[in-house]
Amino acid sequence: MEIVNLPNLMFLDEPTTGLDSSLSLEVMSAVRNLANQNRTVICTIHQPSTETFALFDTLLLLAAGKIIYFGSTSHMIKYFTDSPFQFNYDEGSNPADFVVAVAGSFINACDGRKISGTELVNYFTTTEQYSAMIEAALEQNNPPIIIKTDEDEGEIDPNVVRYNTSTYHQCMVLIERRVKVMLRDNEPQVAQLVRLKYKYIIIIIVIIITSIFIIIIYIIITNSLVCFLYLYYRNIVLGLLYGSIFFQLATGGDQSCYTNRMALFFFGIMDQLMFHLDTVGIVLNERLLFYRERGAKAYGAFSYWFSLSIPILVFNLVILPFQTILMYFMAGLRDGHFGNYFLILLLANYIGFFVHCLSASISSSTQVALSLNPVIVLSNAFYAGFIVYIPNLAGFEGRWIPYIVFFRYAFQGLVLNEFKDNDDLTRADGYLDSLGFNDNFSMGDCVAIVLAYVGFFAIAFYVALRFIDFEQR
């Protein structure tokens, strides 16, 4: 995992343990590629094959816990065969087996004597390799002093965490990983359909249509794209569902003309707020991985926040029009005002995403996060002005809570977009007064406030990632 950070120095303790010779060669070839990128790799290994041993540049050989050779692997055979002991090496045999046999006293000297590790250590201390090793060690213990000014390097703040790669590189790598995870996740989220709780007959129809679409998708495309296309079809089905229930709403002065429109707006916002409920599981499931990779200084909280948010937000910008277009035009809503309708629902979608991410990042478990989400969403819905009109809210909280909940401004924006100055709705101004929406907040003000809430929850999610830590050590 730490290799993700591409450190300049790596220690590997027997990376080929339990692997056969073929896999060992493959693993060590990858390590060799890292070393070729001007990195130092220190690795312990047992019984490597000839091909694997040839990948090493330098060998440190121990006997009885002391050094008997430290130098180039290409000169190792000559070192032992030209030594006073004149060990015999069979050409073509594995050099790693040869040096292990020498270090373990399994090979006798040319005179037939068994050479101990102590003798090999004593001989090494008389060689040029030993002298070069000591000189290099002394140089490292007494490095030359280089004085740098603040202009050369800048003042170093010990409280600032520094990463080996830029924030841009971290974000690009994490976004690529996020997209791959989204492509790999091919589990249909049927629960998002069930939660609407419409009449049983409509649910059965939706399930039948869903099954047909899933079968077609599995036949035509690969499994890696099922998740993406499922979300496309999910939005189309929900658009058709909303459009069929609120099909071609009537105009005029009848009460149903207004209540049906408000119901469409209310449940449309609720659907967008709950659309990303599965992100609770994503954030919580990736929490330990995030802690580990952040601890290894592979990336910071901002890079993770950016990579989690951007792909999903961009993707929803692409798929949400399928649902909203069907809902808007099947319901026969006001001509020429679709852009405002789509924008408000898109911002509500983004608020839902960041709210679910925030609840997960401040919760110690999935149960806590799932308990917190309904409190946030429903408390907003109660004071939005649909269940109880804002002027009718009693008590002290009824005078100030409607002005701080994001649901109210999204709902008011949609109502104003449809009701304000609409000649087809003859009693629209009276309903706006009843709802308490004929105040100083225009439709544009509502959009701006909802956008501000998107920024607020996005920043709150980042702050939670940055400062809240549930890691147990």
N, C-alpha and C positions, 0 to 999 in steps of 0.2 A: 504493500500500500504506500510506503514511504517513497517508492520509486516515482510515484506520480509527481512529486516535488522536484525530481531530477537533481538530487544533491551532488555536490562536487566530490564528496567522499562517502563511500558505501562499505559497510561491513556485512558480509554474508557468511553465516555459520552453517556449513554443510547444506547448501541449497539443493543438492542432488540426492539427498538421503531418501531411500525408498523408491528411486527411479531406476529403470533399466538403462543400459548404455546409450540407447538411441535417444530417449527423452533427456538423459543427462547431457548429451551433446547439444541437444536443441536448447536447453535452458542455459548452458554455459555459452553458447553462441550468442544468445540474447544479451548475456552479461558482457561478452566481449564487445558487442556493438556499443554498449554504454561506455565501456572503457575507451573505445575509439573516439568518443566525443569529448576527449580531454578531461575525463573523470578518473579518479583513483578508486579502484575496487580491491578490497582486501577480502580474500575468500579462503575458508578452510574446506578441504575436500579429502575424501578417502577413496583410494583405489580408482582413480580416473582411467578411462581408456586412453589409448595413444592419441587419438584425435582430440579428446577433451584436454589432455595434458598439454598438447601443442598450442592451445589457445592462451596459455599463461605466458606472461612476459618474465616475471621474476618469481623465484622460489625461495621460501624460508623453510628450512628442514630442521626438525628438532629430534634430539635423541636424549632420553632421560631428562627431558624438560629444558635442555640447553641447545643453543644453536650450533649445528654442525655444517651448515651451508646457507649462504645468503647471496644470491646473485642470479644471473641470467639462466633461464631454463635451457637455452641452447648450449651453454658451456658446462652444464652440470655433469654430463657423462664424462667429459674430458677431465674435469676436476677430480673425480674419484678414480678414474683409470690411470691418471698421471700422478696420483698421490703416492707417497712412500708405500702405501699398502697395495697399490696396483690391483685393484679389484677387477675381475674379469666381467666384461659386458658382452652379451651375445647380440650381435647386430640383428635388428628387426624385432627384438623383443620390446615389451612395453617399458619405457624408461621410468615410469612412475612405480612399477613393480620393482625395478632395480634399486631405486633409492630407498624405498621402504624396506627392502631386504637388507640394504647396507645399514640403515639406521637401526634396524632391529637385530643386527648381528647374525643374520641368517646366511650371509655370504662371507666366506673366509678370504683372507688376504692371499697374495700370490704364494706366500710361504706356508699356507695352510693354517695360519693362526686365526683365531676368532677375535675380531676387533671389537672392543667395547665402545660404548658411547663416550666414555671419558677420553679415550684416545682420539676419537674423531673430533671432540670438542677442542682438545689441546692442539691438534693439528690445524684446526680452522683459525685459531688465534694467531698463528704464524703466517697466515696467507695475506695476499693483497686485498682480497675481498673483505677480510676483517678490518683491515686498516681503513679502507674506503668507507665501510659502514660506520666506524667510530668517528671519522672526520665529518661525515654527513650528520650524525647525531649531534656532534658538538656545534655544528653550524645551526642546526635547528634550535638548540638550547640557547644560543646566543645570536639571534638574528640581527642583521644590521638595522640600526635605528633610522627610520625615515620620518622626518618631521613634515607634517601636512598642515596647511592652514585651513581655516574654515571655508575659504573660497574653493579649495581643492576638493574637499569631501563634505563640508557642511558639519554642523554640530550634530552629534549622535545622541538622541534621546533614548535612554534605556527603557522607557515606558512605551515606546513605539514598536509594534511588531512589524518586522520586515520580512518580505517574501522574496523568493528567488526569481519569481516571474512577475510580470506586470499585471495590473488589474484587468486590462483588456484581454491578455492571454488567458487568465483564469476564467473570465466570463465566457470567452469563446469555447474553451474546452468544456466547461460545465453546461453550456447551452447545447453543444453537440451531444453530450451524454444525456441531457434531459430529453432531447428529441428522440434519441435511440430508445430510451425507456418508454416514451409515449408510443412509439411504433411497436415496441415489443409487447406492450400491455394490450392483449386482445380479449379481455374479459368484458362482455357487454354489461352495462350498468342498468339493468332492467329495473332496479329499485327506484331509479329516478322517475320512471313512468308510474309505478304503483303509488308513489306518495301523493299523487294528485287526488286520489280518492273520489273519482267521478262514479257515475252510475255503472253498475256491473256490466251492463250490456255494452257500454262504450269501451270499458276496459277489455272485454273479451274481443271486441272488434280490433282494438289496437294491438292486442297480443297476436291475433291471427295475422294482421298486416306485418307485425314485427317479425314473426316466424318466417313469412314469405321472403321478406327483405334479407333476413340473416342467411337463409338457404341460398338465395341468389348471390349474396356477397361471398359466401364461402366457395361457391362454384366458380365465380368469375375471378376473384382476386386471391392473393396470398394471405396467410393468417396475420402477417405483420402489419397489414393495413386495415384490419377489421375494426380496430378501435377508432381510427380516424373516420372511416366511412360510417361506422355505427353512430357517431356523434352527428354527422350530417343527416343521416336518416332520422335520428332521434329528434332533431330540430324540425325536420319536415313533418314528422308525425304529430308532434306537439302543436305545430302551426296549424295543421289540418284539424286537430282536435279542438283547439280554441276557436278556430274559424267556423267550424261546424256548429259549436254550441252557441256562439254569438253571431251567427250568420246574418248578414245584412240587417243590422240593427235599424229600427225605425227612427224616424225623425218627427219633429213636431213638439207638442207640449205634454204628451203622456208621460207619467212618472217612470215607466219602464225604460223609456228612451235614455234616461239619465242614470238610473240605477244599474242597468245592464252595462253601460259603458264604464261606469266606475268599477263594477265587478271585474270587467276585463282588464282594466288598468291595475287594479289591486293584485289580482292573482298572477298577472303577467310579471309584476315586480317581484312578488313572492317567489315565483318560479326561478327568476334570474338570481335572486339572493341565495337560493338553495342549490343552484346548479352545480356548484363546486364543492359540495359537501365531502366528496371523496378526497379532497386535498388534505383533510384532517389526517387521514391514514397515511398519505404520502409524506407529510412533514414528520409525523411521529415515527414512521418506519425508517426514515432516512436520518433520524436524529443522531443515533450512535455513529453512523458513517460520517456525518457532518462533524461531530465532535472529534473523531479520530483524525480526519483529514485536516481539520483546522488546527489541531494540536501538532500535526506534522508540518504545519506551515505550507500546506499545499495551496490553500486559498483562504480568504477571509469571509466574514459574514456578508459583506456587500456583494461579492461575486456569487455566493450561493443564492442570496436574495434575488439578484438580477437574473440568474439562469433559471430559477424556478418561476419567476413572474413573467418574463418577456415571452417565452414560447407559448404559454397558455393564453396570455392576453391577446397576442397576435392571432392565434388560432381561433379564438372566439370572435374576433373582429371579422373573420372570414366566414364562419358558419352561422353566426347569429342572424344575418339577413334572411336566411332561408325561413326561419321561424317567424320573424317579425313581418316580413312581406306578406306571408300567408295570413297571419292574424289581422293585419291592418286592412288589407283589401277585401278579404272574405267578410270581415265584420262591417265593411262599408263605412269606415271612419272618414274623417274630413279630408277632402282633396287638398293636395299641396302642402301638407304638414307632416308627411311621413318622416322626413329627416330629423325633426325634433323628437318624434316618437322613438325612432331607432336609437338616437343618441342617449336619451334618458335610460332606456332599457340596457344599453351597452354599459353605461356607467354603473347602473345597479348590478349588473353582472360582475363588474370589476370590484365593486364594494363587497359583494358576497365572497369573491375569491380571497381578498385580503382579510376579511373578517374571519373566515374559516382558518386561514393560515395563522393569523394572530392568536386565535383561541387555542390552536394546537401548540404554538410555540410557548405559550404561557401556562400550559397544562402539564401536569406530571404524568398523565396517562390518557388513553383513548376515551375511557369512561368519563373523565373530567371534561375533556374537550367536547364530547358529544352532549354532555349536560349543559355546558356553557353556551353552545350555539343557539339552542331554542330561546334561551333567556335574552340574548342579544337581538335576535330577529323578531321574536314575538313582542318584546317590549317596544320595539320600534313600530310594529304593525298596529298595536293597540292605540297608539297616539298619532296614527297617520291621517286620520280624519275620515276613514271609511266605515269602520266598525261603529264608532261613535263620532258624530260630527264635532269638530273642534270647539265651536261655541257652546256645545252641550256638555263638555267635560267638566265635571265638578271637582271641587277640592283645590288645594293649593297647587298640587302638581299639574293640574289641568291648565294652569295659566302660564307655565314655563316649559314643561317637558315637550309639547309639540314643536317648540322652536329649536330644539337641539337634536331631534331624531332625524336621521337621514331618510327614512322611509317616507316621512311626511313631505319632504321636498321633491322626491321622485314622483310621488303620487300627485302632488299639487301641480307639478310641471306637466304631467300627462293630461290632467283635467283641464288646466288652462289652455293647453295646446288644442284640445278638442272643443271646449265650451266657449272660450273667449271670442266674442265677436262672430259667432257662428249663426248665421241667419236661419239655418235649418233647425236649430234648437231654440224655440221661441222663449222658453223659460230658463235659458242658460244662466242669465245674470242672477235670477232668484236663487238658483241652486248654488252658484258660487258664493252668494251671501250666506246661505244656510251652512255651507261647508266651512265658512270662514276663510275662503280663498280670495275674496275681493279686497285683500289688504295691499300692503305696499310691495309684496313680492310678485314680480312679473315672471313669466315663463323663463326668460333669460336669466333672471336672478336664481331661480330654482336650479337650472342647469349648472350655473356657476357654483352654487352651494354643494350640489351633489358631487361635482368635480373636486371641490375642496375636501369632501369626505373621502374620496378615493385616495387623494394625496395623504390625508391624515392616517388612514388605516395602512397604507403602504409604508409610510415612515414608521408607524408603530410596530409593524411586523419586522422591519429591519432592526429597530431598537431592541425588540425582544430577542431576535437572533444574536445581536451583538452583546447583550448584557445578561440575559437569563440563561443559566446553565444548570441542567438537571443531571449532569454527569456524576456518577458515583465512583469515587476512588478510594 
